[in-house]
Amino acid sequence: MQMSFLNDDFRTHKKYVDGVFKTKQEIIDELNKNGVKHIFKILSFGGGTQSSQLLEKCLRGEKNYDYDAVVMSDVGAEPDFIHKQVEWWQLRQKELGNTTPFIITQHNSMKKGIEEMLMRYISSECEYQRMQLPLYCNQVDENGEEVKGGLLPRQCTVDFKIIPVKQAARQLALKQLGLKPNQRMPKDVAFIIDIGFSYDEMRRINMYQSPQYKYMYLSYPLVEENLTTEDSIDFLKENNMPNKRSRCYLCPFNCDDKESGMDWAEIIEDEPLSFLKACFFDEQVRAVQRSGKKMLRSIPYFHYKRLPLSEVYAEDYHSLTQKFGEDLNEWKEEWEQFIAEKYKYVESKSV
């Protein structure tokens, strides 16, 4: 297996030198020094490439990859091929006789995840204001022309993936400790959550201690091994394991590079109905923005070219609409009914 960063080592990286993150062993040593007696070890599993490599290390019984639980947050917008990969790993775990609890959780109040958030946002009857996706934005200049703007904050990963994993890990520990769901965590208990970031994703590492729960710590085993995303993909391919990268079907970070494994073409080819859903959301968030009913003043787009998805992939959009238009309409009607029923109290209070 070749590495793309052969001359680099995480210990020389500024983020490690500055103490932004620590190794797992350094965290364990720090906790032991502070009198922590029980450390829960959790794998945050996303169903994609890097966390799958970490899970395989666990299933093979490798040192330092023993977990008290594997926790995945269903963000409600993964392509079907990611759900199939998760099922593949669950079956492999069962076949190997590994009994580590495999927990699938969701957002605490929006169980249907990112789709539910977007449907609340675009609903004319619901006053939900938060746009948690990192959408590309344009501004309008003095001549009334659109000019390139910035990028909305990427809050979706934290809200729909990271926090639900932490909450599920906390509830698991409280149950094992014989405590009630709302009780305080004992002072001699801590958590270490393995995150599947790679060395080439060091930009994503901003801390090693959870801001939500001070007794939870984050570690990055692949970074400690100086492994890249490509290394994880190569590992899975060499072992004939699923190797599609995890992301949402409507992720604004999708691109037009098929080699990246994060491209719109894969969604169009493998998930045509999902592509139409993405086009629907893309159109509707701008419609809501134009209505002036939300705080968002910039003009949002799902595509990095800051053009409507239906225009960027016009030929695919028109052909798929003819094939799956009725399915899309059924999906929209189901959501309209769900939103109306679930949030009617919220709407009546204009919260």
Steps between C-alpha positions, in 0.01 A plus 500: 500500500650833396460818696465845351671667794815292540709798618248617757435389856215616718739581784655778292164646401420839652169381641669224698791720606254766619297244698185523289484123520679222687563133436264248651768379740574856610131548576488173694808597701346839578174342614677243718704777659175683581351198673266377227427132564262410218568602139234416243650454153268582212536477122311768312397308188383671181472205264766641269868429442702620798269393780457165322874444519485574874211256540693231315794551737256440785356187339853366450575553867784744442652666806344833603192437284279337761176694539218508750269596214489587134263794451362632174273799462253467212496856366195432284656587165750225427481331160364146500846365421625623837215322680593184309862538610389532862294182465804327351711591803230396743484160330880469507504579870238231563683243288824561691323462833586850618247610764592868530172696519423658161273797561322705233365828633348824365465870572322540833198701376515456121511123468479518121815708492617747239203443270270592788706811576477612137129428477441707814712778355319524167151454645303823472311405815801431718722771645814288525793731419820293522674398179763250613648406162816666361325646196680719247367854495483794263446865580322763290713800401391859444404415142268222607739232376597189694861490614686221676451497875614272778408162646249442778641334816517120494283421800337182368783265599498621860122516541398181318802273543744594777259606774259204451796259524610662826147492639459131414838418657400687815170311530676167449744577779232620742305181443805280557582696816145449629417871484195682366508673157499849653757436774841663508794301376723393791827693524710188461345414161620623160459418131743479212329515161701391197434721198590381150681813382813435295832681485388686188199630697694667778314822421188338650663444838430789736505341846551184700251577779128513429341845546165334581625254763826579679549133589507399133821502297564459129782299348610454140669160456551529124679831550726334756592246232550779244244330275310687230150461360649325199679256730170397654339456160796291382478285813131428443547426132789263568277307742193502269301714740245778425690819426258779411556823689234604747310823444150631446347474154450878501837595650623835364853356513415261216703591194545403133809286553409131478838402644421670830214269593306812597344595168153587374537248218491211748176631648347554155596150384438299816229708676295676228203572726735639765649732239152633424444552872822702515380711205170557681670622819743712298212678327287537812762656727540781245125539474481539877790745496323711236182502710679685779349269765837380624800686640721380214573794271761341271389294199575131580606218267580132551752494213845653527451682167223697672250394237179296538567126500228457238697729267846359566372151415212606278495193276503259795241707685248498215540130419480393865199722562313311228592165656466579870277807511207314653723345767631846585148638533399215731808570714412871521139426595609263777731767638237773482265285705773408750608861555142623533416234760819517704548876512142630512545599870825674422343682205201616702737651755720652225813374672 
